[in-house]
Amino acid sequence: MTSSQLAAPRIPGTARRDGRPGVALAVIAACQLMVVLDATIVNIALPHIQTALAFTTTDLSWVLSAYTLTFGGLLLLGGRAGDILGRRRVFLAGILLFTLASLLGGFAQEPWQLLAARALQGVGGAIASPTSLALITTTFPEGPERNRAFGVFAAVSAGGGAIGLLAGGVLTEWLDWRWVLFVNVPIGVLIAVLTPLYISESERHPGRFDVAGALTSTVGMASLVYGFIRASEEGWRDALTVGSFGAAVVLLSLFVFIESKAREPIIPLRMFADRNRTGTYLIMLALAAAMFGMFFFIVQFVQNVLGFSPIRSGLGFLPVTVAIVTAAGLSQRFLPRFGPKPFMVAGSALTGTGLAWLTLLRTDSSYLSGVLGPMLLFGFGMGLNFVTLTLTAVSGVEPKEAGAASGLLNASQQVGGSLGLSILVTVFGTAGRDEAAKQAPAFLAQADPAAVETFRQTGQLPDPWGDLVLAQGISSAFLAAVAMAGLALATALLVIRVRRSDLEALAGAAAKAGPAA
């Protein structure tokens, strides 16, 4: 007999090149990098997307919200699908869907085509991202090896945002905005090819899909976001505005009813029985609402008012990442000693202070005097909260429910960001219209007939009047963001409690997590 005949038959689902955990981790980390990076890489390209596809500033927010709504709304369902159908199979499906959506988005010629592609990207990300984290537990044995793998995964998650900002700037300036989407295609294809080679299939677990819960929550939140954005353009009495809010109330109420009756709900309502965990979700929702708005509007300000290039814009955001990582390291180190409350209070207060500073933005503000300082305060505050919120969300949870607890926190971040951005865009649109009404007489008094005709057709004032309108709208939007940070601060002060059992659980969770990314 030959050696090949003596070899044991390969178990179905086993990686064809098993025994190379380093390559498997690289594949998993590449997926997470692609999904996380996509949340920021598009940010830098927004002004160019707006010009190319004729988006209004308020409608432009859908380029972000279409992705985050489907991603956050289907995140828990994606993780559940991996458990029931097999994690490698679902991971591969998510990657292929994300890659196809990126390709379609890059070729978009109309706003609706890009928004549809972004929504499809969110679906792919919601399938692939939770499954990629779960694959670490099935690929690496418990102990130091798995802890190191989780450390790499966390580092990629934390650094992906910064990489996205830089990559978005480089691709937009040197090539074209479409490449912020096209860049996912070769990466996705490579991951799809390597996955069956180096990652084994997981054991399937019987269960049910809570499709009704996922759909009612996602469509309900989309209706709510649409209602706010529609109100910013057409007013609060518009029929579609009122209808959207009505649909949101019905669908979200139906979602709560479905979850209370489902045998295997996508969001177990018992997760909200613990006041610290409930407070954690609310703080994340409020802070994410402010964070998404901060990035969205500062990108508009530095490129359209300060005249930054895309690359310079990406570099301008790097200090925020440094502040977040620094604060995250401090909070992880001292969290078991002091408990979550001091970090949540301090983090929310610093975040709110940074946002309040940003309300002072004017057309004569510079990057150093008007943008850098408040962004550093904002980033440090968010960094104090990120690790704290993550560990508190899973503290004291049964191992079988840890995935649902952490997944719900991630969903709170994505959905909160979408909802918050829509509210801030509504404030921006209202304040911008009021400022435009003020500036229009001065423009019309000295404009030539061609400029007046353009203004009547587009409704947009040219610079410097347009810059004044933009700056005033952004400043007003940050006032609303301060209120969101205030909600997070009030929750940290009034809801979160320091309990001895939490300190013990946090000490264990922090030890398992390893060094902060």
N, C-alpha and C positions, 0 to 999 in steps of 0.2 A: 504494500500500500504506500502511496505517496503521502507526504506531510499534509497536503491539502485535503486528502481523503480522511486523515486521522483528526483533522481540526473539527472542533465542535461547531454545530450549525449556529448561525447567527440568529439571535432572538429577534423576532419582528419588532421594529421600532427602535432597535439599538443603533446608535450612531455608527456609520460605516467606518469611521476612523476614531473609535472610542479610545479613551485613555489620554486625551490631550486637553486637560482642563483649561490650560492657558488660552488656547484658541477658542474654546467654548465661551470662556468669559469675555474674550475680545468681541465675539459675535453678539453676545447679550448686551455688553456695554455699548457697542456701536448702535444697536437699536435704540437704547435709552437716550443716547446722545442725539440721534436723529430726531426723536420725538420732542425732547426738551429744547433742543436747538431751534426747532421750528416755531416755538412760541415767541422767540425774540428775533430770529433772523429776518422775519418779515417786517418787524417794527421799523428798522432802519430804511427799508425800501418804501414805506408808506407814502411819502410825498411824491415819489416817482410813479407809484401805482395810481395815485390820485390823478396825476396829470395824464398818464397814458390811457386810462380807462374812463376818465371824466367822472370820477366819484365826487360827491360833495363831502365836506369834512365830516358831517354827521353820518352819512352812509358809509364812509371809509371805516368807521369803527366795526362794521360787520366783517371786514377782512380778518379781524382778530376774533370777534365774537362767534362767527360761524364755526371756527375751529374749536374754541374753548367750550362752547355750549355742547356740541356733540361729544367732545372728548370727556368733559366732566360728567355729562348726563349718562353716558354709556360705560363709564370706567368700571363700575362695580359689576355690570353685566359681562364685560369683557373678562374680568378675573374669574367670574363664575363659569364662563364658557370653557376656560382653560381647565378647570377642575373636572368638568363633566365630559368634555370631548377629547381631552389630551392637550397638554400645554404646548408641546412642540407644534402640533397641527394648527392650533389656534394662533400661536405666535407667527407661524409662517403665513397664515391667511391675513393677519393684520399687517404684516410687512408688505405683502404684495398689494393689498388694498391701498395702503399709505403711498406706496411707490407709484401706482397707477394714478392716484389722485394728484400727486405732485406733478406728474407729466401733463395731465389735463390742465391743471392750473397754470402751468408755464405757457401753455398755448392759448390761454383765455383771450378773447377779443372783446368781450362784453363784461360789464360788472357782474351780472348774474352767473356767468360761467365761472368766474374766479370764486365767487361765494359758494357755489355748489361744490367746486373742487375742494375748497377749504373745509366745508362741512364733511365731505367724504374723507379728507385727511384726518379729521377729528375722530371719525368712526374707526379708521385704521389704527390710529394711535391708542384709542380706548381698548382695542382688542390686543394690541401688541405690548403696550407698556406694563400693565399689571401682570401679564403672563411672563414677561422677561424677568421681573423680580422673583416670581414664583419658581422659574426655571433654575435659579441659583440654588434653591433649597433641594431640588431634585438632582442637580448636577454635582454639588459639592457636599461632602460629609460634614455633619455638625462638628464644630470645634474651630480651631485657628484658621483652617483653610476656608471654611464658609465665611468666617468673620472678615477675612482679608477680601474675599469676593464681594461681600456687602460693602466694605470700605471703598473698593474701586467703583462699585455701582453708585454709591453716595457721592463720590468725588466727581463722577461724570455728570450726575444730576445737578450738582452745585455749579460746576464749571461750564455746563452746556449753555447757560444763558449768556455768559461772557463771550464764549466762542461764537455764539449766534450773532451777537452784536457786531463783532469784528468781521465775521464772514459775510454778514449782510452788507456791511459797508464796502468791503473789497469787491464782492460780486456785483453790487449795484453800480459802483463807480467805474470799475474796470471792464465789466461786460454789459450787463443789463439787469433790470429788476427781475426779469423772468428767471434768472439763474438762481435766485434764492429758493425757487421751487425745483428747477431742473437738477440742482446739486443733489437732491435726495434720490434721484433715479439710479445712478451708478452705485451709490451706497446701498440702497435697498436691494438691487439685483445681486450684489455681492453677498449680502446677508442671507438672501433667499437661497443662494447656491451653497453656502457654507453650513447652513443650519442642519440639514439632514446628514451632513458628513461628520459633524463634531458634537451634535447635541442629541441625546436619546429622548425618546418619547416617555412621558410620565404615565403613571397608572391613572386610569379613569375612575372617577367616583360618581356613583349614581346621584341624580338630583334633578331639580326642575329649574327651568328658566323663568324668571319673573319679567317676561317681556312687557306685560301690561304696565307694570310699575316703571320700567325703564322708559317706555314711550310716553306715558302721561307726564312723568317728571321732566323729560327733555323737551317735549313739545310745549308743556306748560311754561317752562322757563323761557323758551324761545318766544312765546307769545308775550310774556311780560317784558322782555328786552325790546321786542318790536314795538310794543306800546309806548315805551319811553322814547325810543328813537323817532317814531312817527309823531309823537307830541312835540318834539323839538322842531319839526319842520312844518306841521300842519295845525298844531294847537291841540289843547286838551279836549275840545268839543268835537273834534273830527270823528266821524262815524267809525272809521277803521281803528282809531286810537281807543275809543271806548270799547269797541268790539274785541280788540286784542286783550285789554285788561279783563274784560268779562270772561273771555276764553281761558285766560291764565288762572283766574279764580276757580273756575269750574274744574279745569284739568288738575290743578295742584290739590284741590280738595279731594278729587277722585283718587289721586295718587296716595294721599294719606289713608283713605278708606281701603284701597287695595292692599297697602302694606300692612294694615292692621288685621286683615283677613288672610293674607297669603301664608301658606305653609312654609315656604322658603323665600321670604321677601328679599328684594335687592338691598333694602336698607332696613335692618331689624330695628324697630322703634324702641326696643329695650336699650339700645345704645345711648339713648337720651335720658335714661333713668339716673345716671351719675351726673351731678351738677358740674363737676370739673370738666368732664368730657363734653357736655353740652356747651359750656362756656368756651371751651377750646374751639369747637366748630364755629361758634358765632364770632369769635375773635378772628379766626382765619378768614371767614366770609367777609368781614368788614375790612380787614387789612388788605386782602387780595383785591377788593373793590377799589381801594385807594391806589394800590400798586399798579394795576393795569392802566388806570387813568394817568398816573404819573408818567409812565413810559410813553404812552400814546401822545400826550400833549407836549412833553419835553422834546420828543423827536420833531414834532411840528415846529416848535419854537426855535430850536437850534438850527434847523435847516431853512425854514422859511423866513425867520426874522433875523437871526444872527448870520445866516448865509453859510453855515457849515456844509462841507462836502459829506457824502455818506460815510467815508472812512473816518473822517474827523469826528463825526457824530458817534460812531462806534467806539472810538478811543475815548470820547468824552464821557461815556457811561462806565468805563472800566473802574473808576474809583468807587462806584456803587457796589460792584462785585467784591472788591477788596474789603470794603466796610462790612458787607454781609458775612463774608467768610471769617473775618476777624472776630466779629461779635458772636457768630455761631460757635466758634471754638471756645470762647470764654463761657458762654452759657452752658455748653456741654460739660465743661470742667467743673463748674460750681453748682450746677443744677441739683445734684443729689444732696448738697449741703444746705441749700437755702429753699429748695422747693420751687415750683413754677411761678408762683404769684409775683415775686419781685421782678423777675425777668419779663413777664407779660406786662406788668405795670410800666416798668422803665422803657421797654421796647415800644409800647403803644404811645407813651408820652413823647418819646423822641421822634417817632414817625409823624405824629401830629404836629410837632414843632417844625419839622422839616417842611411839611405841607403848608403850614401857615406862612412860613418864609417865602414859599413859592407864589403865594398870592400877591406878592409885591412885584412880580415880573412886569416890566414895561418894555417898550420898544428900545429904550436906551440902556437896558440892562445888559451886562456882559456875562460871559460864561463864568468868569472867576467870581464876580460880585453877586450875581443873581441866581446861578444854577449850581455850581460846584458845592458850595457850603450846605444848602438845604438837601442836596442829593446825598451827601455824606451822612448827615443826621438821619435822613430817611433810611438809608441802607443799613446803618448801624442798628437802628431800631428794629428793622425787619429781621436782621441777623439774630438779635436777642430772642426773637419770637419763633423763628423757624424750627430750630432744634427743640425748643421748649414745647411748642405745640405738638410736634410729631411724637415726642416721647410721652407727653401727657395723654395723648389720644389713645395710646396702646397700653398705658399703665394700668395694671390690675385686670386686664381683659383676659378671658379664657383663651388659650392658644388657638382653638378652632375659630375664634372670632377676631383674632388679631388682624387678619386680612381685611375684614369688613370695617373694622375701626379705623385703620390707616387709610383704606380706600375712600371712606367717607370724608376723611380730612382732605385728601387730594381732590375729591369731587367738590368739596366746599370751596377750595381755592379756585378751581376753574369756573364754577358756576358763579361764585361771588365776584370774580373778576369780570365776567360777562355782564352781570347785572349792574355792578358798580360803574363800569364803563358806559353803559347805556344811560344811567342817571347823570353822570358827569357830562356826557355829550348833550343831553337835554338842557342842562344848565348852560353849557357852552353855546348851544344854538340860540337860546333865548337872549343871553347877554350879548352875543355877537350881532343879532338883529337889532337890538336896542342901540348898540354902538354904531352900527352902520347907518341907522336913521339919523344919528347925531352928525356923522361925518359926511353924509351925502351932500348937504348944501354947500359945504366948503369945496368938495370935489367938483360939483356942477358949476360953481361960480367961475372956475378957471379951466375946465376941461374943454377940449376941442370937440366938434360934433361927432367925429368917429369914436372917440372914447366914451362919449355919452351914449351913443347907440350900442356899443359893446356892453356898457353897464346895464342898459335896459334889457338886453337879451339874456345876459348871464346873471344879473343881480349881484355880481362880485365887484367890489371896489378895487382899483389898482393900487399898488404901493405909491406913497407911504400910508395912504388911508387904509388899505387892506391890512397892513401890519398892525395898525392901531386896533382894528376890529379883532384880529386874531389874538393879540396880546390881551385885550380886555376879556374876550371869551375864555381864554385859558386861565387868567387870574380868577375869574368868577367860578370856573369849574373846580379850581383848587380849594375854594371856600367850602364847596360841598364835600370834597375829599377830606378836609379837616373834620367835618361832622362825622364821617365814617370812622376816622381814627379815634374820634371822641367816643363813639359807640364801643369800639374795642377797648378803650381805656376804662370806660364805665363798667364793662363786663368783667374786666380783670380785677377791678376794685371791689365790685359788689357780688360777683358770682363765684369766682375762684377762691377756694379755701386751701390752706396748708394743713395736710393731715400726715400723721406719722406713717401710716400705711403707704401713702403716696411716695414719701421720701425713700422708703425701703424699696418700693417697686421701681422708682426712677433710678436708684443706684444700680439695680440689676440691669435695667434697660440700657443705661448709659455704658455699662461695662461691656454688654454684648455688642453695642453699636460700634465700639472702637473709637479711634480718634476722629474728630470732626473733619469733614472735607473742607 
